[in-house]
């Protein structure tokens, strides 16, 4: 199976390094600490009424879930700057306006993963309805997508530039 533009998760080198470090920490010291907590709680006896044991098991589930999420994200990650060919793709800041709303101001978002954490800039996933609709569009294109409420919305792409981070 080949990865499509929508499968790719665009990350800056800084975001990739941060997520890699988090994954390493979770798989190492954090995981070991929780295993030790479970073991210590198990040694206390009756597990049915052992709050510490159940809390540690719940924490272990959260950690394992985050590990899987990070592994998948890093597997699909493309690190670096988006190209500047003017076609919307992950890693670009997209300026757009809704069609038919004359009083509506232009809005911007970064097409990428929320882990990028751009200061004050909304992040839209390529897998979202809006994100999927704008991929491949270029400045001046009008694209439509189905919103979660079932309405079809149209937006005009006003600009698309690589995210500078």
Backbone as numpy.savetxt, mean C-alpha at the origin, in Angstrom:
# Nx Ny Nz CAx CAy CAz Cx Cy Cz
2.90 -16.67 -14.12 2.05 -15.48 -14.12 2.94 -14.24 -14.12
2.69 -13.34 -15.03 3.48 -12.12 -15.08 2.78 -11.02 -14.30
3.59 -10.13 -13.76 3.02 -9.02 -12.99 2.59 -7.93 -13.94
1.41 -7.40 -13.71 0.92 -6.28 -14.49 1.25 -5.00 -13.74
0.99 -3.86 -14.36 1.20 -2.58 -13.69 0.41 -2.50 -12.39
-0.80 -3.10 -12.39 -1.63 -3.03 -11.19 -1.07 -3.91 -10.08
-0.32 -4.96 -10.41 0.26 -5.83 -9.39 1.50 -5.21 -8.77
2.18 -4.38 -9.51 3.42 -3.77 -9.04 3.14 -2.79 -7.91
3.98 -2.84 -6.90 3.89 -1.88 -5.81 5.14 -1.02 -5.90
4.95 0.24 -6.25 6.07 1.14 -6.42 6.50 1.68 -5.07
7.80 1.60 -4.78 8.35 2.10 -3.52 9.62 2.88 -3.79
9.82 3.91 -3.00 11.11 4.59 -3.03 12.13 3.67 -2.36
13.39 3.93 -2.56 14.42 3.12 -1.91 14.29 3.23 -0.39
13.99 4.43 0.08 13.82 4.66 1.52 12.67 3.82 2.09
11.54 3.81 1.40 10.39 3.02 1.86 10.69 1.53 1.80
11.37 1.09 0.73 11.74 -0.32 0.61 12.66 -0.73 1.76
13.65 0.10 2.06 14.58 -0.20 3.16 13.86 -0.24 4.50
12.95 0.69 4.71 12.18 0.76 5.96 11.33 -0.50 6.14
10.64 -0.91 5.07 9.80 -2.10 5.15 10.64 -3.37 5.29
11.79 -3.41 4.64 12.69 -4.56 4.77 13.20 -4.69 6.20
13.55 -3.55 6.81 14.02 -3.56 8.20 12.90 -4.00 9.14
11.68 -3.53 8.89 10.54 -3.95 9.72 10.34 -5.45 9.60
10.42 -5.99 8.39 10.25 -7.43 8.19 11.33 -8.22 8.92
12.55 -7.77 8.81 13.67 -8.45 9.49 13.47 -8.44 11.00
13.03 -7.31 11.53 12.78 -7.18 12.97 11.64 -8.09 13.42
10.58 -8.14 12.63 9.43 -9.00 12.97 9.81 -10.47 12.92
10.60 -10.86 11.92 10.97 -12.27 11.77 12.01 -12.69 12.81
12.74 -11.72 13.35 13.79 -12.04 14.31 13.37 -11.78 15.74
13.81 -10.65 16.32 13.59 -10.38 17.74 12.13 -10.34 18.17
11.25 -9.76 17.37 9.84 -9.65 17.77 9.19 -11.03 17.83
9.41 -11.81 16.78 8.83 -13.16 16.75 9.36 -13.98 17.92
10.66 -13.90 18.18 11.27 -14.67 19.28 10.69 -14.26 20.64
10.48 -12.97 20.81 9.92 -12.48 22.07 8.52 -13.04 22.31
7.69 -13.07 21.29 6.33 -13.59 21.42 6.35 -15.09 21.68
7.24 -15.81 21.02 7.37 -17.25 21.26 7.74 -17.50 22.72
8.64 -16.69 23.25 9.04 -16.82 24.65 7.86 -16.51 25.59
7.06 -15.50 25.24 5.89 -15.16 26.05 4.88 -16.30 26.05
4.67 -16.91 24.90 3.74 -18.04 24.80 4.26 -19.21 25.63
5.54 -19.48 25.52 6.14 -20.58 26.28 6.02 -20.35 27.79
6.31 -19.12 28.23 6.23 -18.80 29.65 4.79 -18.92 30.14
3.83 -18.46 29.35 2.43 -18.53 29.74 1.95 -19.99 29.76
2.46 -20.79 28.82 2.09 -22.20 28.76 2.58 -22.93 30.02
3.74 -22.52 30.52 4.32 -23.14 31.72 3.52 -22.84 32.97
2.66 -21.81 32.89 1.85 -21.44 34.07 0.70 -22.41 34.31
0.40 -23.25 33.37 -0.65 -24.25 33.59 -1.86 -24.06 32.72
-3.04 -24.16 33.31 -4.34 -24.16 32.63 -4.44 -23.06 31.57
-4.47 -23.48 30.31 -4.48 -22.51 29.20 -5.84 -21.88 28.96
-6.92 -22.54 29.39 -8.26 -22.01 29.15 -8.47 -20.67 29.82
-7.91 -20.51 30.99 -8.13 -19.28 31.77 -6.85 -18.45 31.89
-5.95 -18.64 30.97 -4.66 -17.95 31.04 -4.68 -16.78 30.05
-4.99 -15.59 30.58 -5.08 -14.39 29.74 -3.79 -14.06 29.03
-2.66 -14.25 29.70 -1.35 -13.95 29.10 -1.09 -14.83 27.89
-1.47 -16.09 27.99 -1.28 -17.02 26.88 -2.11 -16.59 25.67
-3.39 -16.29 25.91 -4.26 -15.89 24.81 -3.84 -14.57 24.19
-3.39 -13.63 25.00 -2.91 -12.35 24.48 -1.66 -12.55 23.62
-0.75 -13.40 24.08 0.48 -13.67 23.33 0.17 -14.37 22.01
-0.80 -15.29 22.01 -1.19 -15.99 20.78 -1.83 -15.01 19.79
-2.64 -14.09 20.32 -3.26 -13.08 19.45 -2.18 -12.19 18.83
-1.22 -11.79 19.65 -0.11 -10.97 19.16 0.69 -11.73 18.10
0.89 -13.01 18.32 1.62 -13.83 17.35 0.87 -13.85 16.01
-0.45 -13.95 16.06 -1.24 -13.94 14.83 -1.10 -12.63 14.07
-1.09 -11.53 14.81 -0.93 -10.21 14.17 0.45 -10.09 13.53
1.47 -10.55 14.23 2.84 -10.47 13.71 2.98 -11.32 12.46
2.45 -12.54 12.49 2.55 -13.43 11.33 1.79 -12.85 10.14
0.66 -12.21 10.40 -0.09 -11.56 9.33 0.69 -10.42 8.70
1.32 -9.61 9.54 2.12 -8.49 9.03 3.33 -9.00 8.26
3.95 -10.08 8.74 5.09 -10.66 8.03 4.66 -11.08 6.62
3.53 -11.76 6.51 3.05 -12.19 5.19 2.75 -10.99 4.29
2.13 -9.96 4.87 1.81 -8.76 4.11 3.09 -8.11 3.58
4.08 -7.97 4.44 5.35 -7.35 4.02 6.06 -8.19 2.98
6.08 -9.50 3.17 6.75 -10.37 2.19 6.11 -10.22 0.82
4.78 -10.20 0.76 4.09 -10.05 -0.52 4.37 -8.68 -1.14
4.33 -7.66 -0.30 4.56 -6.30 -0.78 5.97 -6.16 -1.36
6.96 -6.67 -0.64 8.34 -6.55 -1.10 8.59 -7.42 -2.33
7.88 -8.52 -2.44 8.00 -9.39 -3.61 7.51 -8.66 -4.86
6.45 -7.86 -4.71 5.85 -7.15 -5.84 6.45 -5.76 -6.04
7.38 -5.38 -5.17 7.89 -4.01 -5.19 8.78 -3.73 -6.38
8.62 -2.53 -6.88 9.55 -1.99 -7.88 10.14 -0.75 -7.22
11.45 -0.75 -7.09 12.13 0.32 -6.38 12.72 1.30 -7.38
12.54 2.58 -7.08 13.13 3.61 -7.92 12.10 4.62 -8.35
12.51 5.49 -9.20 11.63 6.55 -9.68 10.82 6.05 -10.86
9.61 6.51 -10.94 8.77 6.19 -12.09 9.32 6.90 -13.32
9.00 6.37 -14.48 9.48 7.02 -15.70 8.72 8.33 -15.89
9.24 9.17 -16.73 8.60 10.47 -16.93 8.04 10.57 -18.35
7.50 9.49 -18.86 6.98 9.50 -20.23 5.57 10.09 -20.33
5.03 10.58 -19.21 3.72 11.23 -19.22 2.55 10.28 -19.12
2.81 8.98 -19.11 1.75 7.99 -18.98 1.64 7.62 -17.51
0.43 7.60 -16.98 0.21 7.31 -15.56 0.60 5.87 -15.26
1.45 5.73 -14.25 1.88 4.42 -13.78 2.22 4.54 -12.31
2.34 3.43 -11.61 2.68 3.51 -10.18 3.94 4.35 -9.98
3.91 5.15 -8.92 5.03 6.02 -8.60 4.87 7.44 -9.11
3.72 7.73 -9.68 3.51 9.07 -10.21 2.49 9.83 -9.37
2.69 11.14 -9.30 1.71 12.02 -8.67 0.75 12.44 -9.79
-0.52 12.11 -9.58 -1.55 12.36 -10.59 -2.42 13.52 -10.13
-2.56 14.51 -11.00 -3.47 15.62 -10.76 -4.69 15.38 -11.63
-5.88 15.46 -11.02 -7.10 15.14 -11.75 -8.25 16.02 -11.27
-9.32 15.97 -12.05 -10.54 16.70 -11.71 -11.72 15.85 -12.16
-12.78 15.84 -11.36 -13.98 15.10 -11.73 -14.70 15.79 -12.89
-15.16 15.03 -13.86 -15.89 15.56 -15.00 -17.27 16.02 -14.53
-17.68 17.20 -14.98 -19.01 17.71 -14.66 -19.06 18.57 -13.42
-18.02 18.61 -12.64 -17.99 19.45 -11.44 -17.17 20.70 -11.75
-17.85 21.72 -12.28 -17.14 22.94 -12.67 -16.52 23.66 -11.49
-17.15 23.54 -10.32 -16.61 24.23 -9.14 -15.60 23.36 -8.38
-15.41 22.14 -8.85 -14.52 21.21 -8.17 -13.06 21.58 -8.45
-12.28 21.64 -7.39 -10.86 21.93 -7.55 -10.11 20.69 -8.00
-8.99 20.91 -8.64 -8.13 19.79 -9.02 -7.58 19.14 -7.74
-7.45 17.84 -7.79 -6.92 17.09 -6.66 -5.70 16.31 -7.12
-4.88 15.90 -6.14 -3.68 15.13 -6.44 -3.63 13.90 -5.58
-2.99 12.87 -6.11 -2.70 11.69 -5.32 -1.45 11.02 -5.86
-0.84 10.23 -5.03 0.30 9.42 -5.44 -0.22 8.03 -5.73
0.05 7.52 -6.90 -0.36 6.18 -7.27 0.72 5.22 -6.76
0.40 4.50 -5.70 1.40 3.60 -5.12 0.88 2.92 -3.88
1.81 2.52 -3.02 1.48 1.82 -1.78 1.44 2.80 -0.63
0.49 2.61 0.29 0.34 3.55 1.40 1.57 3.60 2.29
2.41 2.56 2.23 3.63 2.55 3.04 4.65 3.58 2.59
4.43 4.18 1.44 5.36 5.21 0.96 5.34 6.41 1.91
4.19 6.72 2.48 4.03 7.77 3.47 4.50 9.14 3.01
3.94 9.65 1.91 4.31 10.99 1.47 3.63 12.03 2.35
4.36 13.02 2.75 3.82 14.05 3.63 2.65 14.78 2.99
1.45 14.61 3.56 0.28 15.35 3.16 -0.32 14.97 1.81
0.21 13.97 1.14 -0.29 13.58 -0.17 -1.09 12.29 -0.04
-2.32 12.30 -0.55 -3.12 11.08 -0.53 -2.45 10.03 -1.40
-2.55 8.77 -0.98 -2.01 7.66 -1.75 -3.17 6.80 -2.22
-3.18 6.49 -3.52 -4.22 5.65 -4.10 -3.53 4.39 -4.64
-4.06 3.26 -4.25 -3.51 1.98 -4.70 -3.84 1.73 -6.16
-2.92 1.14 -6.90 -3.23 0.78 -8.29 -4.37 -0.25 -8.38
-4.64 -0.96 -7.27 -5.70 -1.95 -7.25 -7.08 -1.33 -6.96
-7.12 -0.07 -6.57 -8.38 0.60 -6.27 -9.08 0.95 -7.59
-10.40 1.23 -7.52 -11.11 1.60 -8.76 -10.49 2.82 -9.46
-10.21 3.89 -8.72 -9.61 5.08 -9.34 -8.21 4.78 -9.83
-7.40 4.13 -9.01 -6.03 3.80 -9.40 -5.98 2.95 -10.66
-6.83 1.94 -10.71 -6.87 1.07 -11.88 -7.32 1.79 -13.13
-8.23 2.75 -12.97 -8.76 3.48 -14.12 -7.72 4.41 -14.74
-6.87 5.01 -13.92 -5.94 6.00 -14.47 -4.65 5.39 -15.01
-4.36 4.14 -14.65 -3.13 3.52 -15.17 -3.18 3.48 -16.70
-2.14 3.96 -17.31 -2.05 3.98 -18.77 -2.60 5.24 -19.41
-3.32 6.06 -18.62 -3.85 7.31 -19.15 -2.73 8.35 -19.24
-2.96 9.38 -20.01 -1.99 10.47 -20.10 -2.71 11.80 -19.94
-1.94 12.85 -19.80 -2.49 14.19 -19.60 -3.57 14.49 -20.64
-4.75 14.92 -20.15 -5.87 15.25 -21.02 -6.86 14.12 -21.21
-6.49 12.89 -20.85 -7.41 11.76 -21.00 -8.52 11.82 -19.96
-9.70 11.37 -20.36 -10.84 11.21 -19.45 -11.04 9.72 -19.27
-11.10 9.29 -18.00 -11.30 7.87 -17.71 -12.47 7.72 -16.75
-13.17 6.61 -16.85 -14.28 6.33 -15.97 -13.99 5.12 -15.11
-14.63 5.08 -13.97 -14.49 3.94 -13.06 -15.74 3.84 -12.21
-15.97 2.65 -11.69 -17.12 2.43 -10.82 -16.70 2.63 -9.38
-17.34 3.58 -8.71 -17.06 3.87 -7.30 -17.65 2.75 -6.44
-17.19 2.64 -5.20 -17.72 1.61 -4.30 -19.24 1.67 -4.11
-19.82 2.85 -4.29 -21.28 2.98 -4.13 -22.04 2.56 -5.38
-21.32 2.13 -6.43 -21.95 1.67 -7.66 -22.07 2.72 -8.74
-21.84 3.99 -8.41 -21.92 5.06 -9.40 -20.69 5.04 -10.30
-20.90 5.40 -11.56 -19.78 5.54 -12.48 -19.31 6.99 -12.42
-18.04 7.16 -12.16 -17.45 8.49 -12.08 -16.43 8.65 -13.20
-16.27 9.87 -13.67 -15.27 10.15 -14.69 -14.34 11.24 -14.17
-13.06 11.06 -14.47 -12.08 12.07 -14.11 -11.23 12.40 -15.33
-10.76 13.64 -15.35 -9.83 14.08 -16.38 -8.45 14.12 -15.73
-7.49 13.48 -16.37 -6.11 13.52 -15.89 -5.51 14.84 -16.35
-5.17 15.69 -15.38 -4.61 17.00 -15.72 -3.09 16.95 -15.83
-2.46 16.05 -15.06 -1.01 15.94 -15.08 -0.60 14.64 -14.42
0.57 14.17 -14.76 1.15 12.99 -14.13 2.66 13.13 -14.16
3.24 13.25 -12.98 4.70 13.43 -12.89 5.27 12.43 -11.88
6.52 12.04 -12.07 7.12 11.11 -11.12 7.18 11.71 -9.72
6.94 10.88 -8.72 7.02 11.30 -7.33 8.49 11.52 -6.99
8.79 12.69 -6.44 10.17 13.04 -6.13 10.61 12.60 -4.76
9.64 12.28 -3.90 9.96 11.80 -2.55 10.64 12.82 -1.76
